[in-house]
Structure formats: structure tokens, C-alpha cells
Amino acid sequence: MLEQYAGAAIMLVIAIGIAVGMVVMTTFLGPKREFADKMEPFECGESQLVSPHQRFSVKFYLVAVLFVLFDIEAIFFFPWAILFRRLGMFGFIEMLLFVFILGIGLLYVWKRGGLDWE
Amino acid sequence: MLVDLTITLVKILFIFAVTVGFFAPVLTWVERKQSALMQDRIGANRADIMGFTFLGLFHIIADALKMFTKEDFIPDGANKFLHTISPIVALVPALLTFAVVPFGGQYTLFDKEVNLVISDLDVGLLFVFAIASLATYGYVIAGWSSNNNWSLLGSMRTASQMISYEVTMGLTIIGVLMVYGSMKLTEIGAIQENFWMWGIFLQPLGFIMFLTASIAENKRIPFDAPEAESELVAGYFTEYSGLKFGMFFMAEFIEMVTIGAIMTILFLGAWHIPFLTTATLLSWFDFLGTTGSNLVVMLIHVGVFFAKVVFFIYLQMIIRWTLPRFRYDQIMKLGWKILLPLSLANILVTGLVILALN
């Protein structure tokens, strides 16, 4: 069972090797000429006015929460879809109920403006 | 055992040679040439070796050399560790998704069954989604650790765009799974030996929605709000230089290849030629013996597969240089209010049709 993953594991090791090798190479191959003005974070010619590490729009959190909800529900579809032919009518009606509940959830978020950006 | 290991290693090296060694650098050139062609410019043609420009192909070498020898820059106030690892976190998943992508069928070489896929997982498609979504971390870390306002804005946009379209992507693919009854990519590919079983005929709506969602997932124009040059400088990689910067691009180009490969397997008949079964193809080359004919058919299949992948890559290129960038609210609206309900409807319709046919 697990040996299925052997190839992927070898590939993971090589991929990490390639990526780390690239970072190491670019770190050591390039020149290092540092001075204060250059080290400032880029802000279109200005000195940095505000730190980026502050509060930002709550919209992004909302999307993250919605993602967790809907993605977990999407995962439930996968095994069902594989077995769909075997489950037949029973499976279809069960999933109809599931989609119905999912749809109500989506409709609720939609109507409350959770999906609107400005 | 040793033979199996060698075969696996050869396949892995082949995949890396094709993606990192060939597609990633060549696509940078193709992108420039394509944009030049579509905007009526001459395009990349300056780099020359002793007067030969060779269609600007030397730009690939020049770009690589430049990226390697550029100064690696980490701004003040940035988290050095996170800033350094984020390109790795972004690139590794892009490379790893290829572990389950079959680039050919099953062939008998020297009395040995060779399956042209590195890891033939039962949950292949789920593996692709699981690994591909890990790349989101790379982009978020990159933006957050840079201590730059543009980077942070870019990475927040990236995060919410990528996770939004992940939901849609997952749901658009359900129709395909229902039709084929398998998540194993080799199995899905094998079923499509029959031309009329190609995904594009069975799931036309799924095809279009998956293409849209995967371009959005890869953050390419018209969905490139996360790195919108005209508003966010460069988005999450504003503070990156040298090869670290190049790695984000590499990840993007390799993901283009992945999208092409997945779409080929799911919708465009994988490695099969229309109306030409593997058995017929094998019988044509019967005079070469078992190994010989299998080898020839294998090469043909791999060639056909990558030809289809190139087609999808080119499609993405054309889309990129044809459409303007969508506004961020339009992107989110498309994902949540159009593609999500449509994909649910697609699932229901697919289910009804399958039930009616049975």
C-alpha cells in the first residue's frame, strides 16, 4: 500500500534538493553590496510610511473561513463520485439533500453579502 | 527490486529534465516571443553569441546566468528565514505534482511491465490537489516575510484567490470522477482509448470551468490581481531578486505544464491518438518484436501526450496575451457566484444523465 508512494517520496527528496540547491547557489554566487538606503523595503521611492504588519481587511478572513467550509464539503464529493454508479438512485438522492444544504449555506452567505467585494 | 528502482529513477529524471530543464526555461522565451508576435513587436532577439541570435533563444542562457549572479537581497525588517524558504515552499509542490501524472500507458519492455508514471496512486487526482494547494503557503510566507506593503497585499490576494478557486476546482472535477469512476490518473487515461470517451465530450462544461479555475489558481492573466504590476509593483515577490525571484516564475511555468498535463489526461484523451487503439498501433510495428514495437509505441504515446500538453500551454499563453486583467471583485465573483453554483449544477446534471443511461 505504502510502496505506491515510494516514487513520490524519492521525487520529493530530489525536488527539495533542486530547490534548496538553487537558493544556496543564488545566495553565494551573487555579490553583496549593502547600504542603508538600498536595504529599505521598496515603496515606490518613498521611505516606508506604515509597517505592513498591521490589520488588513476582514474580508480575507471571511474567505478563509468559507474556504474551510466548502472545501471540506467538496472532499465529501470525491468518494461519492467514485462510487456513484454503484450507489445508484440512493446515492443520488442522498447527495441531492447534501447539495441542497450546501446550497442553502451558499445562499445565506451570498445574501448576507459575504461574497461581495466593495 | 534494483531494476524497479532504476526505472523509477529514470522516470523521475525524465520528468525533471522535461519540466525544469526544458519547459521552464523555454517557456520564458515562448512567452516573450508570443507577446511580441501578438503585439506586433520583434521580441527577444538581442542576446547573441558571435553574431548569431538564433531567434533569441540565447536569452534563455542569458537570463539563467543573470539570475544566478544577481545579488540576493533581503530587505531590512524582513524575516530572513521565512524570506529564504518561501521560494522553496512554492517550487517544491509544483515539481512534486508530476509524481502522479502519467505521461504514457503501460508497455512491455524486455519482459518487464513498464508503467509510465512515477507513483501510480489510487488517489492520484486528490494527491495533485493536495500537493498543489501547499504552494499557497509559499506565496503567503513570501509576502508576509518581506516587510513590504505591496508584498503583503499581493500575498493576501493570492491566498484568498487560490483558496477560492481551489473549492471550484475540486467541484468541477467531480463530474469527471463520476463519469470515469476512478481517481487513478492512469485508469482515467486508459479509459479514453475510446475516442468518444474523451472527457471533453462527456464533460464539456467541466472542461471549460476547470480550465478557467486552473488558470486562476496559477494566477496568470486575466486572473493576475495578486501580482498586478500596475497596482502592486510585483505582488508577493516584490522584494525578491536573483534566482529566488526566478524560482517563483519557474513554479508558475511548471504549473502551466501541470495544468496542461492534467487537462490532457482528464479531458483530451491522455496519450491516445483518436480512433487508434494501442493494440492496433502495436500490430503495425509487430515486425520489430515485442520490445521493439512496445518501445516505438511508447515513444509515439509520450510524443502525443506532450504535443497535447504543449497545445494547452499555448492556449494559456494566448489567453494571457489576449485578455486584460480582471478586477479583484470580478475574480472573486466569478469564483464564488458563477463557477461554484455552475459546478454544483454540473454535478447534478451529470448524475441525472448517468442514472438515466443506466
Interface residues (C-beta under 8 A of the other chain):
Chain A: Q4 Y5 A6 G7 A8 I10 M11 L12 I14 A15 I16 I18 A19 V20 M22 V23 M25 T26 T27 L29 G30 P31 K32 R33 K38 M39 E40 P41 F42 E43 C44 Q48 V50 S51 P52 H53 F56 S57 K59 F60 V63 A64 L66 F67 F70 D71 A74 I75 F77 F78 A81 I82 L83 F84 R85 G88 M89 F92 M95 L96 V99 L102 G103 L106 W110 L115 D116 W117 E118
Chain B: T8 L9 K11 I12 I15 F16 V20 M67 F68 T69 K70 E71 D72 F73 P75 D76 G77 A78 T84 I85 P87 I88 L91 V92 L95 L96 F98 A99 V100 I118 S119 D120 L121 D122 L126 F127 W144 S146 N147 N148 N149 W150 S151 L152 L153 M156 A159 S160 I163 S164 E166 V167 G170 L171 I174 G175 L177 M178 G181 S182 M183 V233 T238 E239 G242 L243 K244 G246 M247 Y328 D329 M332 K333 W336 K337 L340 P341 L344 I347 L348 G351 L352 I354 L355 N358
